[in-house]
């Protein structure tokens, strides 16, 4: 089977430009990405003359860089050394704190980000049973790619990106901080690693160090589940900040600062292809899902995330068009695991309607439909016009069936709803009306 990208040697200038791809992972609007691409000031970078012409002519000849088939890219956030002085390979040899599999789907003009909990229990070839975050430590990007393939129904991993841990700290500081909602006080101290977490609850503008604390906190009882949710919330906060028009003129400076943190085997042409793809990406076609599973018991020797094989197969089927044998489906597929909505779905109700009884009205409606596990969940959000159906458990089909039952609602394919729920319904003003 031919690869979606031809094999090319990685050019030396790649890291200087590569942040445009990292923004692509965070962005869900073509306007932001387009502005960033246009603002890559080529005279300040060590590009060759042909490369300068490609950048200068990107807008006039952008359709030259079209993605012809689906591509899967492994993104690893590496727990490396802070404040590196050079792009040393040692920066990328640690354990992977963040693991994402990004799928770009040109036929359906969609993009999926699969978050894989770092404590997922897997088989690592040559090393036995361990946590998936150890694969990069033992065997670099190649072993990490192999473990992902073996774990996710033999999916092809076409390219990789490794980002050292200092990148997002510097990015958040460069942006002047980002606004996030902290659901509970976060306090923790590790004297051995000289690491301390101290964050108050509520809406806050956090700096780079605090953002690192926010995503690394594990004292909420949810382990990797809460960690992945906060990673997705931070991505959304960074995206919101990147939309600020005062940030765009500073993007070239941002790229120069962050380039030392990036390692990838994507070529210059491949990056432009992905950037062009992002120019046409509808926000509704960006999906974020977490690999289903459960936490190990508290009395076990090691803290593991045990992968739910049935849930994994459903996610790979619905989001990656791949069945349990590794066969790639030829058509789009997004039905539920159920022919009808299971009455045992865990459904959390959050109120964003501006009406004190909005959530209660939704709860009563679903109770009348004989759903057994429907409950109210607190949230801190501004009133919104439209009800959202958040695919917390990863089942797009169940969300579509719920949308049909309610007769309204936008489906939000992220894991930013109520922890532990299958679906989270964030009630909007449309439900009251």
C-alpha positions, 0 to 999 in steps of 0.5 A, a space after each residue: 500500500 502506497 504511503 500518503 506522503 512520499 519518503 523524504 529526508 528531513 530538511 534542517 530548516 524544518 523545526 523553524 517552520 514546524 510550529 505551524 503544524 502544532 498550531 494546526 493540532 490546536 486550531 479548529 478555524 481556518 482563519 487563525 491558521 491562514 493568518 499564521 501561515 501568511 505571517 511566517 516571515 521568510 526573510 528571517 529564516 534560513 530557507 533556500 530560495 525555492 522554499 521562499 518561493 513556495 511560502 510566498 506563493 502559498 496563497 496563489 498556488 495553495 491547491 498544489 498542496 492537497 492531501 490525497 488520502 487519510 494520514 495518521 500522525 503520532 504526537 508525543 509530548 516528552 517529559 524532557 529537560 527544561 530550558 534546553 540550549 540546543 535541539 539536542 536529541 536527548 530532549 526527546 528520549 524521555 517518557 511521553 507525558 502526552 500521547 495523541 494520534 491525529 487523523 487527517 481525513 480529506 474525503 470527509 474534510 475532518 480531523 480526529 485527535 485520539 488521546 491515549 492515557 499515558 498509563 495504558 497497559 500495553 505489551 512493549 516488544 522486547 520489554 514485556 508488559 508496561 505503560 505505553 508512555 515507556 515505549 519512547 523511553 526504551 526505543 524512541 519514536 520507532 518503538 512508540 509507533 510500533 506499540 501504537 500500531 499493535 495496540 490500536 488494531 494494526 493502524 498505520 502510523 505514517 509520521 510522528 511528532 515529538 514535542 519536549 515538555 518546555 514547549 507549552 510552558 513557553 507558549 502559554 507565557 508567550 501568549 500572556 497566559 490563558 484562561 481556564 476553569 479549575 474545578 477544585 483546589 489543586 495542591 500537591 508537592 513532590 520534594 524529590 522532583 522539586 515540583 509543587 502544584 498550588 492552584 485555586 478553584 474557579 476561572 483563572 488566567 494561568 501562566 506557563 508554569 501553572 499550565 504545566 501544574 494544571 495538566 499534571 495534577 492527579 489528585 482528583 481521584 480520576 488519574 489519567 481520565 482527569 489528566 486527558 480532560 484537562 489537556 483538552 481544556 488547555 488546548 481549547 484555551 490556547 486556541 482561544 488565545 491564538 485568535 487574538 489579533 494582537 498575537 498574530 504579528 508575533 507568530 514568527 518570533 514564537 516559532 523561533 522560540 519554540 523550534 528547539 522543542 520539536 522533532 519530527 520526520 515530516 518534510 517541508 512539503 508535507 507540512 504545507 499540505 497539512 497547513 492547506 488542509 487546515 485552511 479548509 477545516 470546519 470547526 465542527 469537523 474537529 473531533 477529540 476522543 479519549 481511548 476508553 478504559 478504566 483505572 486500576 484499583 487503588 490497592 494495586 502495585 502499579 497505577 494502570 489504565 486498562 484499555 476497554 477492548 470493545 470501546 477501543 474497537 468502537 472508537 477505531 471503527 467510528 473515528 478511524 474507519 478501522 475494524 478489529 482485524 485492521 481492515 480499513 472501511 471504504 465508507 464513512 461509519 458513525 452508528 452507535 454500538 446500540 440499535 437504540 439508545 441504551 437506558 443504562 447510559 450514564 448521562 450528566 446534565 449541565 445547565 448553561 441555559 440561563 434558566 435555573 430550572 433548565 437542567 431539571 427540565 432536561 433531567 425530567 424529560 430523560 427520566 420520563 424516557 426511562 433512562 436509569 442513570 441521569 444526574 445533574 452535574 455542576 459546571 461553570 459556564 456562560 449561558 449558551 444559545 444551543 444545547 451541546 451533546 458532549 461525547 464524553 465516552 467516545 460513542 458518536 453514534 449514541 450522541 447522534 441517537 440522543 440528538 434525534 431523541 431531543 430534536 435539537 443539540 450540537 454534537 461536541 466530540 470532545 472529552 470535556 464533559 462530566 468525568 465518568 459520564 457516557 454523554 454530557 448534555 449541556 443545556 442551552 436556551 433552545 431547550 427552554 424555548 
